[in-house]
Amino acid sequence: MAYSIARAQHNPNYKALPHTLINFTAESMCSLLNCKNRPLVHISLPELLLFIERLTERSGINTITGVVALIYVYRLKARLPARAQGEYGTSHRIFLSSLLVASKYLYGEESLNNRAMAEISGVFTTAQVNLMEKEFLGLLDYQVWVNDEEIRDFLEEHKAELCFF
C-alpha cells in the first residue's frame, strides 16, 4: 500500500472525495444491475461503500476523476440490457475499472496503473485488473472521451444527489 499512502500524503492539495460523492457512487453502482449476493467461489469482498471509500482514499484520486468515473458508469448503464445481471463482485469490478480508466484518460502517464490499482484494492490481482479494464473498455466501445460540457451536464443533472455543487 506504499503507493497509495505516498500519493495521498505527499500531495499537499489532496482532499478526500466528499461523502456525498462516495454515497452517490455506491448508490449508482448498486442500481447498475442485479448481482448475486453470494460468491460462486470463496472470495471475500468488502461491502461496496467501504470498498469505494477505501479505493478512492488509498488511490488519492480527486473529485473530477470520481465524476468522470461515474460518467463512465452511467454510459455503461445506458448500454446494458434492462434485465442485465452480474455475478458477485461485479459492482466492485466495474467501479475499480471506471476509476482506473478515468485516471488514465485524465492524467495519462501520471495516472494510476494496473499494478498499483490491484495493490490498492487489496482483493484483485494485476492480471484481474488488466482483464477488468479490457472488458470495461470493450463494454464502452472504447468511448472514453469526456468534455467539460458533459461534466457540467452530469453535475447539473445530479446536483440534488451530490449536494456539493
C-alpha positions as CSV (number, residue, x, y, z in Angstrom):
1,M,0.0,0.0,0.0
2,A,3.0,2.3,-0.1
3,Y,2.0,3.7,-3.5
4,S,-1.4,5.0,-2.3
5,I,-0.3,6.3,1.0
6,A,2.6,8.1,-0.5
7,R,0.4,9.6,-3.3
8,A,-2.2,10.9,-0.9
9,Q,0.2,12.1,1.8
10,H,2.8,13.8,-0.5
11,N,0.2,15.8,-2.4
12,P,-0.4,18.9,-0.2
13,N,-3.5,19.7,-2.3
14,Y,-5.1,16.3,-1.9
15,K,-8.6,16.3,-0.5
16,A,-10.6,13.2,0.1
17,L,-13.7,12.8,-2.0
18,P,-16.8,14.4,-0.5
19,H,-19.0,11.8,1.3
20,T,-22.0,12.8,-0.9
21,L,-20.0,11.8,-4.0
22,I,-19.0,8.5,-2.4
23,N,-22.5,7.7,-1.3
24,F,-23.9,8.7,-4.7
25,T,-21.3,6.5,-6.4
26,A,-22.3,3.5,-4.2
27,E,-26.0,4.0,-4.9
28,S,-25.3,4.3,-8.6
29,M,-23.2,1.1,-8.5
30,C,-26.0,-0.8,-6.7
31,S,-28.6,0.3,-9.2
32,L,-26.4,-0.6,-12.2
33,L,-27.5,-4.2,-12.4
34,N,-28.7,-7.0,-10.2
35,C,-25.8,-9.0,-8.8
36,K,-25.7,-12.3,-7.0
37,N,-25.2,-11.9,-3.3
38,R,-23.1,-14.9,-2.8
39,P,-19.8,-15.8,-4.5
40,L,-19.5,-19.0,-6.5
41,V,-16.1,-19.4,-5.1
42,H,-14.8,-18.4,-1.7
43,I,-13.7,-14.9,-2.2
44,S,-14.4,-12.2,0.3
45,L,-15.1,-8.6,-0.8
46,P,-15.7,-5.7,1.5
47,E,-19.1,-4.1,1.5
48,L,-19.4,-1.9,-1.6
49,L,-19.5,1.5,0.1
50,L,-16.4,0.6,2.2
51,F,-14.6,-0.6,-1.0
52,I,-15.4,2.7,-2.7
53,E,-14.2,4.7,0.3
54,R,-11.0,2.7,0.6
55,L,-10.2,2.7,-3.1
56,T,-10.7,6.4,-3.5
57,E,-8.8,7.3,-0.4
58,R,-5.8,5.0,-0.9
59,S,-5.5,6.0,-4.6
60,G,-5.6,9.7,-3.8
61,I,-8.0,10.5,-6.7
62,N,-9.6,13.9,-6.9
63,T,-13.2,14.8,-7.3
64,I,-13.1,15.3,-11.1
65,T,-11.7,11.7,-11.5
66,G,-14.5,10.4,-9.4
67,V,-17.1,12.3,-11.5
68,V,-15.6,11.1,-14.8
69,A,-15.6,7.5,-13.5
70,L,-19.3,8.0,-12.7
71,I,-20.0,9.3,-16.2
72,Y,-18.5,6.1,-17.5
73,V,-20.7,4.0,-15.2
74,Y,-23.8,5.9,-16.5
75,R,-22.6,5.3,-20.1
76,L,-22.3,1.6,-19.3
77,K,-25.7,1.5,-17.6
78,A,-27.3,3.0,-20.8
79,R,-25.7,0.3,-22.9
80,L,-26.8,-2.7,-20.7
81,P,-30.0,-4.6,-21.4
82,A,-32.8,-3.8,-18.9
83,R,-32.6,-7.2,-17.2
84,A,-28.8,-7.5,-17.1
85,Q,-27.4,-9.4,-14.2
86,G,-23.9,-9.7,-12.7
87,E,-22.0,-12.1,-10.6
88,Y,-21.0,-11.5,-7.1
89,G,-18.4,-8.6,-7.1
90,T,-19.4,-7.2,-10.4
91,S,-20.1,-3.8,-8.9
92,H,-16.7,-3.7,-7.3
93,R,-15.1,-4.6,-10.6
94,I,-16.9,-2.0,-12.6
95,F,-16.2,0.7,-10.1
96,L,-12.5,-0.2,-10.0
97,S,-12.4,-0.3,-13.8
98,S,-14.2,3.0,-14.2
99,L,-11.8,4.7,-11.7
100,L,-8.8,3.3,-13.5
101,V,-9.9,4.3,-16.9
102,A,-10.9,7.8,-15.7
103,S,-7.5,8.3,-14.2
104,K,-5.7,7.1,-17.4
105,Y,-7.9,9.3,-19.5
106,L,-7.4,12.4,-17.4
107,Y,-3.8,12.1,-16.4
108,G,-2.0,9.8,-19.0
109,E,1.5,9.0,-17.8
110,E,0.7,10.4,-14.3
111,S,-2.3,8.1,-13.8
112,L,-2.8,5.1,-11.7
113,N,-1.5,2.0,-13.2
114,N,-3.0,-1.5,-13.1
115,R,-0.4,-2.9,-10.7
116,A,-0.9,-0.1,-8.3
117,M,-4.7,-0.4,-8.6
118,A,-4.5,-4.1,-7.8
119,E,-2.4,-3.3,-4.7
120,I,-4.7,-0.6,-3.6
121,S,-7.8,-2.8,-4.0
122,G,-6.4,-5.4,-1.7
123,V,-8.5,-8.0,-3.3
124,F,-7.7,-8.2,-7.0
125,T,-4.5,-9.3,-8.8
126,T,-2.8,-7.3,-11.5
127,A,-4.0,-9.9,-14.1
128,Q,-7.6,-9.5,-12.9
129,V,-7.3,-5.7,-13.1
130,N,-5.9,-6.0,-16.6
131,L,-8.9,-8.1,-17.7
132,M,-11.4,-5.9,-15.9
133,E,-10.0,-2.8,-17.7
134,K,-10.1,-4.5,-21.1
135,E,-13.7,-5.8,-20.6
136,F,-14.8,-2.4,-19.3
137,L,-13.4,-0.6,-22.3
138,G,-15.0,-3.1,-24.6
139,L,-18.4,-2.6,-22.9
140,L,-17.9,1.2,-23.5
141,D,-16.8,0.5,-27.1
142,Y,-13.7,2.4,-26.1
143,Q,-15.7,5.6,-26.0
144,V,-13.9,7.3,-23.1
145,W,-13.8,10.9,-24.3
146,V,-15.4,13.3,-21.8
147,N,-15.6,17.0,-22.4
148,D,-16.3,19.9,-20.0
149,E,-19.8,20.3,-21.2
150,E,-20.6,16.6,-20.5
151,I,-19.2,17.0,-17.0
152,R,-21.2,20.2,-16.3
153,D,-24.4,18.5,-17.7
154,F,-23.8,15.4,-15.5
155,L,-23.3,17.6,-12.4
156,E,-26.4,19.6,-13.2
157,E,-28.5,16.5,-13.7
158,H,-27.3,15.0,-10.4
159,K,-26.9,18.2,-8.3
160,A,-29.6,17.2,-5.8
161,E,-27.9,13.8,-5.1
162,L,-24.4,15.3,-4.9
163,C,-25.3,18.4,-2.8
164,F,-21.9,19.9,-3.0
165,F,-22.1,21.6,-6.5
